[in-house]
Amino acid sequence: MLNDKLLKLRDEMSKNGIDAYIIPSSDAHQSEYVAEYFKGRRWISNFTGSAGTAVITSDSAGLWTDGRYFIQAEKELEGSGFDLFKMAEEGVPTYPEWLKSVVKKDGIIGFDGKVISVSAYNELKKGFDEDNFKIQYDLLESIWDDRPSFPKENIFVHDLSYAGKSTSEKIDIIRGIYHSHGADSYILSSLDDIAWTFNLRGSDVLNNTTFYAYALIEDDKTTLFIDRDKLDEETKLYLKENNIVLKSYDEITADLSNLKNKNIYLSPERTSIYIESLLQNNKIIHDKEITAYLKAVKNEVEIQNSRECYLNDSIALLKGFKHIEENFKETPITELDVEDIIKNERSKIDGFKGISFDTIAGYKDHAALMHFKANEKNTYTLDSRDFLLVDSGGQYLNGTTDITRTFSLGEITPEQKKDFTLVLKSVINLSRAKFLKGTTGYKLDMLARYPLWLEGIDYKCGTGHGVGFFLNIHEGPQGFSVRKSHDLPLEVGMNLTIEPGVYKEGRHGIRTENTVIVKEAFTNESGTFYEFETISFFPIDINSIDPSLLNSDELEWINTYHAATFNKLSPYLNIDEVNWLKEKTKQI
């Protein structure tokens, strides 16, 4: 029972003199998506969402998560012993604020220092004394009897024909940047940044192409700390040719402890307090992750590969949706079946390496759960009414895809049609944006929300995120969000999703999502202006649109988009598929 887990943890806390214990969602590399080994927060609380923090005291326990998961968390936390704290809601304290109210003045707050970032630790310290903290204790280790093993999946080289820039080129650029900050070394903990820097990919984390490793880039050498058993002879030779020193994953502790009188650059958001604690005899320079910005700006090879990747992905998606639409009335098709059908079609594409995240196939009110995941005990069978929302994507050698479409399977209500059209207006409003160089995603986010705000509707999540190139589905630092953290100016070559939605609990959920790339529009006396190039082309359900709610510019956008969709996809389809696509993209 979950209560038994809490009892065992509280017993360990008591033995170690800890009054409150924090369990975040991250791993030792501050990842959003983590290997099973690191899913301690899920294990202790039963909450399966990707984001959240559990805090346990001797007599209470809380779970903090964001608006994407409010509905899901309420259901999953029932009977767990945890109270739900809805982040960013009025009157809801943050977990550090809550700790201040429940931990006595001389109380001890503990956590595994490897899974708490430097910035999170510094924020947590506010209002507490240094003596209040006891770090580097993984209390779950002794009570999690069936804990999954640490991952040891194989790693391979991501060819230059896809990556577009060599490892040596990337490291030279990195050195130039950290030199400009007065540093002579750079510690890299972030898994997707390590994979990008070394042009390597793995599968330690489900649906991602990352692997567990650390990197230390110095002026005279670069060291990769990794389990050598993951590397075949070809990959070892590749690293040797690029002058990369190989050491075991755990050797990072001794090597960093032995560094002296260095000026070391690291990202406080992406580096653990444990790693920083090893650097006592050095000067630490805190700043944003160098590689995060570099990999966010896709090079021309990556951009062209992404265009081709999305084209192939849309063809697979078309075959899957067509099959579902033509068969669900005669043959029972569940939400789980939808996942399998879409994945099966993607698997036929050359270079397919798996899905890029757990497919969200939500029918009827399940679609109101932003991150719904069907299972054998909780899956609807499709019927000739209501909406089916499918948010899915694939991992390919030539890119990573993310696309959402919501289709009506039959009769829908006037409210549903209006909400669908409002979401479309939101997509169009942001997709058509032209903006001055230097504009941030934070400033542009309102363009998507405005059509919904006019009707008193909002969604409790960001409007869009960056997408990795054969990497993580969520990639920063660029994004569209009401959070000021997305204050990075958008640059040519950055990609982002545009995915506003309407989520009405117990009724319906609607999301339409495309991926765009920032490109230059024009330059005049006012400066340089940017715009978005849409690279995902797939029909938007015209049967769910109320044309009377669209103005002439919006009608032109959807008709132009559908004409482009037909022209791009039809050459690769058989006659039956062409006719299906022609009907789905007809002018309105």
C-alpha positions in Angstrom: 0.0 0.0 0.0 1.1 3.6 -0.6 0.6 4.4 3.1 3.2 1.7 3.8 5.7 3.4 1.6 5.1 6.7 3.5 5.6 4.9 6.8 8.8 3.3 5.6 10.1 6.7 4.4 9.2 8.4 7.6 11.0 5.8 9.5 14.1 6.5 7.4 13.7 10.2 7.9 13.5 9.7 11.7 16.7 7.5 11.7 18.5 10.3 9.8 17.2 13.2 11.8 15.2 14.6 8.9 12.0 16.5 9.5 10.9 17.0 5.9 12.1 15.2 2.7 11.8 16.5 -0.9 11.4 14.2 -3.9 11.3 16.0 -7.2 10.5 14.5 -10.6 14.0 14.9 -12.0 17.0 12.6 -12.3 20.7 13.4 -11.5 20.8 15.5 -14.7 17.6 17.6 -14.1 15.8 15.9 -17.0 12.1 16.3 -17.6 11.7 12.7 -18.7 13.7 10.2 -16.6 14.6 6.5 -16.5 12.4 4.2 -14.4 15.2 4.2 -11.8 14.6 7.8 -11.0 10.8 7.7 -10.7 10.8 7.9 -7.0 8.1 10.6 -6.8 5.8 8.4 -8.8 6.6 5.4 -6.7 5.9 7.2 -3.4 2.8 9.1 -4.4 1.2 7.2 -7.3 1.0 10.4 -9.4 2.3 9.4 -12.9 2.6 12.9 -14.5 5.9 14.0 -15.8 6.2 17.1 -13.6 5.7 17.5 -9.9 7.4 17.6 -6.5 6.5 15.5 -3.4 7.3 16.8 0.1 6.9 14.5 3.1 7.0 15.4 6.8 6.3 13.2 9.8 2.6 13.9 9.7 1.7 15.3 6.3 2.6 14.9 2.6 2.0 17.2 -0.4 2.3 17.0 -4.1 2.9 20.1 -6.3 2.1 20.0 -10.0 1.1 22.3 -12.8 -2.2 22.9 -14.6 -1.6 20.2 -17.2 -2.1 17.6 -14.5 -4.7 19.0 -12.0 -7.5 16.7 -13.1 -5.2 13.7 -13.4 -3.5 14.3 -10.1 -6.7 14.6 -8.1 -7.7 11.1 -9.3 -4.3 9.4 -8.9 -3.7 10.9 -5.4 -6.9 9.5 -3.9 -6.0 7.3 -0.9 -2.3 8.0 -1.3 -1.8 10.1 1.8 -0.8 13.1 -0.3 -2.6 16.4 -0.6 -2.6 18.1 -4.0 -1.2 21.7 -4.3 -2.1 23.3 -7.6 0.9 25.3 -8.7 0.4 28.9 -9.7 -3.2 29.0 -8.5 -4.2 31.9 -6.3 -3.6 31.3 -2.6 -1.6 28.1 -3.2 1.8 28.2 -1.5 4.9 27.0 -3.3 6.5 24.0 -1.6 9.4 26.1 -0.1 6.7 28.5 1.3 4.8 25.5 2.7 8.0 24.1 4.2 8.5 27.4 6.1 5.1 27.0 7.6 5.5 23.4 8.7 9.2 22.9 9.6 10.3 24.2 13.0 13.1 26.8 13.1 15.8 24.2 13.8 14.2 21.5 11.7 16.2 19.6 9.0 15.1 19.4 5.4 16.6 16.5 3.4 16.9 15.5 -0.2 19.1 13.6 -2.6 21.5 16.3 -3.8 21.9 14.7 -7.1 18.3 15.4 -8.2 18.0 19.0 -7.0 19.5 21.7 -9.2 21.7 24.5 -7.9 19.0 27.1 -8.7 16.3 25.0 -7.0 18.5 24.7 -3.9 19.3 28.4 -3.8 15.6 29.2 -4.1 14.8 26.7 -1.3 17.4 28.2 1.0 15.6 31.6 1.1 14.2 32.0 4.6 16.2 29.1 6.0 19.6 28.7 7.6 22.3 26.6 5.9 22.1 24.3 8.9 18.5 23.5 8.0 19.6 21.3 5.1 21.0 17.8 4.8 21.8 16.9 1.2 23.2 13.9 -0.7 20.9 11.4 1.0 18.8 9.2 -1.2 16.5 7.7 1.4 14.5 5.7 -1.2 17.4 3.5 -1.8 16.9 1.4 1.3 13.1 1.1 1.1 12.4 0.8 -2.6 12.7 -3.0 -2.8 11.8 -3.5 -6.5 13.6 -0.4 -7.7 14.4 -0.7 -11.4 18.1 -1.0 -12.3 20.1 1.9 -13.6 19.8 1.9 -17.5 22.6 0.5 -19.7 21.2 0.8 -23.2 23.5 1.0 -26.3 24.7 4.2 -27.8 25.3 5.0 -31.4 26.7 7.9 -33.6 24.2 10.3 -35.2 25.6 10.7 -38.6 26.8 14.1 -39.8 24.4 13.9 -42.8 21.6 14.4 -40.2 23.4 16.5 -37.5 24.9 19.0 -40.0 27.7 20.0 -37.6 30.6 17.9 -36.3 31.4 17.3 -32.6 34.8 19.1 -33.0 33.0 22.2 -34.5 30.5 22.3 -31.6 33.2 22.0 -28.9 35.2 24.8 -30.5 32.2 27.0 -30.4 31.5 26.1 -26.8 35.0 26.9 -25.8 34.8 30.3 -27.4 31.6 31.1 -25.5 32.8 30.0 -22.1 36.1 32.0 -22.7 34.0 35.1 -23.2 32.6 34.6 -19.7 36.0 34.3 -18.2 35.9 30.5 -17.8 38.4 27.8 -18.7 36.2 24.8 -18.2 32.6 23.8 -18.7 30.6 21.1 -16.9 27.7 19.7 -18.9 25.1 17.6 -17.0 22.1 17.9 -19.3 21.5 14.7 -21.2 20.1 16.1 -24.4 22.8 18.7 -24.5 25.5 16.0 -24.1 23.8 13.9 -26.9 23.7 17.0 -29.2 27.3 18.0 -28.4 28.8 14.6 -29.1 26.5 13.6 -32.0 25.5 10.5 -30.1 22.1 9.0 -29.3 20.9 6.3 -27.0 17.7 5.0 -25.3 18.2 5.1 -21.6 15.0 7.2 -21.2 11.8 5.9 -22.7 10.8 7.8 -25.9 13.9 10.0 -25.7 17.2 9.4 -27.5 19.4 10.3 -24.5 21.9 8.4 -22.3 23.2 8.9 -18.9 26.6 10.7 -18.9 28.5 13.8 -17.8 30.9 15.9 -19.8 33.8 18.1 -18.8 35.1 20.4 -21.5 38.4 22.0 -20.8 40.8 24.0 -22.9 43.2 21.1 -23.4 40.8 18.1 -23.4 37.2 16.9 -23.3 36.1 14.1 -21.0 32.9 12.0 -21.4 31.9 10.2 -18.2 29.8 7.2 -19.3 29.4 3.5 -18.8 31.8 2.0 -21.4 29.6 -1.1 -21.7 27.1 1.1 -23.7 29.7 1.7 -26.4 30.4 -0.6 -29.3 33.8 -0.5 -31.1 32.6 1.8 -33.8 31.4 4.4 -31.3 34.6 4.2 -29.2 36.7 4.7 -32.4 34.5 7.7 -33.3 35.1 9.3 -29.9 38.8 8.6 -30.1 39.0 10.3 -33.5 37.3 13.3 -31.9 39.9 13.4 -29.1 37.3 12.6 -26.4 38.7 11.0 -23.2 36.5 8.3 -21.9 35.9 7.7 -18.2 33.3 5.7 -16.3 30.1 7.5 -15.2 31.0 7.4 -11.5 34.5 8.8 -12.0 32.9 12.3 -12.3 33.0 12.5 -8.5 36.7 12.0 -8.1 37.7 14.1 -11.1 35.7 17.1 -10.1 36.8 16.8 -6.5 40.4 16.9 -7.7 40.0 20.1 -9.8 41.7 23.2 -8.3 42.0 26.8 -9.2 39.7 26.5 -12.2 37.2 29.0 -13.5 34.3 26.6 -14.2 31.2 27.5 -16.1 28.0 25.7 -15.4 24.2 26.1 -15.6 22.6 26.4 -12.2 19.3 25.2 -13.7 20.7 22.1 -15.3 23.4 21.1 -12.7 22.8 19.4 -9.4 23.8 20.9 -6.1 25.8 17.6 -5.6 28.0 18.3 -8.6 28.6 21.9 -7.5 29.5 20.8 -4.0 32.4 18.9 -5.5 34.0 22.1 -6.8 35.0 23.8 -3.5 38.5 24.7 -4.7 37.4 26.5 -7.9 35.6 29.6 -9.0 32.1 28.9 -10.3 30.6 30.9 -13.0 26.8 30.6 -13.2 25.0 31.3 -16.4 22.6 29.8 -18.9 23.4 26.5 -20.5 25.6 27.3 -23.5 24.6 24.2 -25.5 20.8 24.8 -24.9 20.9 27.9 -27.0 23.2 26.4 -29.7 21.0 23.4 -30.3 17.8 25.4 -30.2 19.0 27.2 -33.4 18.7 24.5 -36.0 21.3 24.5 -38.8 20.2 24.3 -42.4 20.9 20.5 -42.6 18.7 20.0 -39.5 15.9 22.2 -40.9 15.8 20.5 -44.3 15.8 17.1 -42.6 13.0 18.2 -40.3 10.8 19.3 -43.3 11.3 15.8 -44.9 10.7 14.2 -41.5 7.4 15.9 -41.0 6.3 15.1 -44.5 6.9 11.4 -44.0 5.3 11.5 -40.5 2.1 13.2 -41.9 1.8 10.4 -44.6 1.9 7.8 -41.8 -0.5 9.7 -39.7 -2.9 10.0 -42.7 -2.9 6.3 -43.2 -3.6 5.7 -39.5 -6.5 8.2 -39.3 -8.0 7.0 -42.5 -8.0 3.4 -41.2 -9.6 4.5 -37.9 -12.3 6.6 -39.6 -13.2 3.9 -42.1 -13.4 1.0 -39.6 -14.4 2.2 -36.1 -18.2 1.8 -36.9 -17.9 -1.9 -37.9 -14.9 -3.0 -35.7 -14.5 -1.9 -32.1 -11.5 0.5 -31.8 -10.5 1.7 -28.4 -8.2 4.6 -27.4 -5.4 2.0 -26.9 -6.0 0.7 -30.4 -5.7 4.2 -31.8 -2.2 4.4 -30.2 -1.2 1.1 -31.8 -2.6 2.0 -35.2 -0.7 5.3 -35.4 2.5 3.8 -34.1 2.3 0.9 -36.5 2.1 3.3 -39.5 5.0 5.3 -38.2 7.1 2.2 -37.8 7.0 1.7 -41.6 9.0 4.9 -42.2 12.7 4.5 -42.9 14.7 5.8 -39.9 12.0 5.3 -37.4 13.4 4.8 -33.9 10.2 4.9 -31.8 7.6 7.3 -30.6 8.7 10.7 -29.2 6.3 10.6 -26.2 3.5 8.5 -24.9 0.6 9.0 -27.4 -2.4 10.9 -26.0 -5.5 9.4 -27.6 -8.4 10.9 -25.8 -12.0 10.3 -26.7 -14.9 12.4 -25.3 -14.2 13.7 -21.8 -10.8 11.9 -21.7 -9.6 14.6 -24.1 -10.1 17.1 -21.3 -7.1 15.5 -19.6 -4.2 17.3 -21.2 -1.8 14.3 -20.8 -4.3 11.4 -20.8 -2.8 8.0 -21.1 -5.2 5.1 -21.7 -4.8 1.7 -20.1 -6.6 -1.6 -20.1 -8.8 -0.5 -17.2 -9.5 2.9 -18.5 -10.1 3.1 -22.3 -13.1 4.2 -24.3 -14.4 2.5 -27.4 -14.9 5.0 -30.3 -18.5 5.8 -31.3 -20.2 7.9 -33.9 -20.2 11.1 -31.9 -17.9 13.5 -30.0 -14.3 14.3 -30.4 -11.2 12.1 -30.7 -8.0 14.0 -29.8 -4.7 12.5 -30.8 -1.4 14.1 -29.8 1.5 12.0 -31.0 5.0 12.1 -32.5 7.9 10.0 -33.7 11.6 9.7 -33.3 13.5 9.4 -36.6 17.1 9.7 -37.6 16.1 12.9 -39.5 14.1 14.5 -36.8 11.5 14.5 -34.0 7.8 15.2 -34.6 4.9 16.4 -32.5 1.5 17.0 -33.9 -2.1 17.1 -32.5 -5.4 16.8 -34.3 -8.9 16.7 -32.9 -11.6 15.1 -35.2 -15.3 14.7 -34.7 -16.4 11.1 -35.2 -20.1 12.1 -35.7 -22.5 14.5 -34.2 -21.1 17.3 -32.0 -22.8 20.1 -30.1 -22.8 23.8 -31.1 -20.6 24.4 -28.1 -18.1 21.9 -29.3 -18.0 23.4 -32.8 -17.6 26.8 -31.4 -14.7 25.7 -29.1 -13.0 23.9 -32.0 -13.2 27.0 -34.1 -11.9 29.2 -31.3 -8.8 26.9 -31.0 -8.3 27.1 -34.8 -8.5 31.0 -34.6 -5.8 30.8 -31.9 -3.5 28.7 -34.0 -4.0 31.0 -37.0 -3.5 34.1 -35.0 0.0 33.0 -33.8 1.0 31.3 -37.0 0.4 34.5 -39.0 2.5 36.6 -36.7 5.2 39.0 -37.9 7.4 40.3 -35.2 10.4 42.5 -34.7 13.8 40.8 -34.1 14.3 40.5 -30.3 10.8 39.6 -29.6 10.3 36.8 -27.0 7.9 33.8 -26.9 6.5 35.3 -23.7 5.4 38.4 -25.6 3.9 36.4 -28.5 1.9 33.9 -26.3 -1.0 36.3 -26.0 -1.6 36.1 -29.7 -2.8 32.5 -29.3 -4.8 33.1 -26.1 -6.6 36.3 -27.3 -9.4 34.6 -29.3 -10.1 32.4 -26.4 -9.8 35.1 -23.8 -12.5 37.1 -25.7 -14.9 34.2 -24.8 -13.6 33.9 -21.2 -11.6 30.7 -21.9 -8.0 29.9 -21.0 -5.8 26.8 -20.9 -3.5 26.0 -17.9 -0.3 25.3 -19.9 2.1 26.9 -22.3 1.1 27.5 -25.9 4.2 25.9 -27.4 7.7 24.5 -26.9 10.9 23.9 -28.8 11.4 20.4 -30.3 14.7 18.5 -30.3 16.3 17.2 -33.5 16.1 13.5 -33.0 16.1 14.4 -29.3 13.7 15.3 -26.5 10.2 16.3 -27.5 10.3 19.3 -25.2 13.4 21.5 -25.7 14.2 25.0 -24.5 15.0 27.7 -23.9 12.5 29.0 -26.5 8.8 28.6 -26.0 5.4 30.3 -26.0 4.2 30.8 -22.4 2.7 33.3 -20.0 5.7 32.5 -17.8 8.5 35.1 -18.0 11.0 32.2 -18.1 10.4 32.2 -21.8 12.0 35.6 -22.2 14.6 34.4 -24.7 14.4 36.4 -28.0 13.4 34.1 -30.9 16.0 33.6 -33.5 16.0 32.4 -37.1 16.3 28.6 -37.1 14.4 28.0 -33.8 11.5 25.7 -34.0 8.4 25.7 -31.8 5.0 24.1 -31.5 1.8 26.1 -31.6 -0.8 24.2 -29.6 -3.6 26.1 -27.9 -6.6 24.2 -26.6 -9.9 24.1 -24.7 -10.3 21.6 -21.9 -13.6 21.3 -20.2 -13.6 18.7 -17.4 -16.1 15.9 -17.9 -17.2 17.2 -21.3 -14.5 17.6 -24.0 -11.0 18.6 -24.9 -9.7 20.1 -28.1 -6.2 20.8 -29.2 -4.7 21.6 -32.6 -1.0 21.6 -32.9 1.5 22.5 -35.7 5.3 22.9 -35.6 6.8 26.1 -37.0 10.3 27.4 -37.7 11.4 31.0 -37.2 12.6 32.7 -40.4 13.3 36.2 -41.6 10.4 38.1 -43.2 11.9 41.4 -44.2 14.0 44.4 -43.1 12.9 48.0 -43.4 13.5 51.3 -41.6 11.9 49.9 -38.4 14.3 46.9 -38.3 14.3 43.2 -39.1 11.1 41.3 -38.8 10.6 37.6 -38.4 7.8 35.2 -39.2 6.9 31.5 -38.9 7.2 28.8 -41.5 4.8 25.9 -40.8 6.5 22.5 -41.4 3.7 20.2 -40.3 1.0 19.6 -42.8 -2.1 17.5 -42.0 -5.8 18.2 -42.4 -7.6 20.2 -39.7 -11.2 18.8 -39.3 -13.3 21.1 -41.5 -16.5 19.3 -40.3 -15.9 20.8 -36.8 -15.4 24.4 -38.0 -18.0 27.1 -37.8 -17.0 29.3 -40.8 -19.2 32.1 -39.5 -16.7 32.6 -36.7 -13.8 33.1 -39.1 -13.0 36.4 -40.7 -11.7 36.6 -44.3 -8.0 36.4 -43.4 -8.7 33.3 -41.2 -10.7 31.6 -44.0 -7.9 32.3 -46.4 -5.3 30.9 -44.0 -7.1 27.6 -43.5 -7.9 27.2 -47.2 -4.3 28.0 -48.2 -3.0 25.6 -45.5 -5.2 22.8 -46.8 -4.2 23.4 -50.4 -0.6 23.1 -49.4 -1.3 20.0 -47.4 -2.9 18.3 -50.4 -0.1 19.4 -52.7 2.6 18.1 -50.4 1.1 14.8 -49.4 -0.9 13.6 -52.5 2.2 12.7 -54.7 3.0 9.9 -52.1 -0.5 8.4 -51.8 -2.5 5.9 -53.7 -5.7 6.9 -55.4 -8.0 5.9 -52.5 -5.8 7.9 -50.1 -5.7 10.9 -52.4 -9.5 11.0 -52.6 -9.7 10.8 -48.8 -7.2 13.7 -48.5 -9.1 15.7 -51.1 -12.3 15.5 -49.1 -10.5 16.5 -45.9 -8.8 19.5 -47.4 -11.6 20.9 -49.6 -12.1 24.7 -49.5 -14.5 26.2 -47.1 
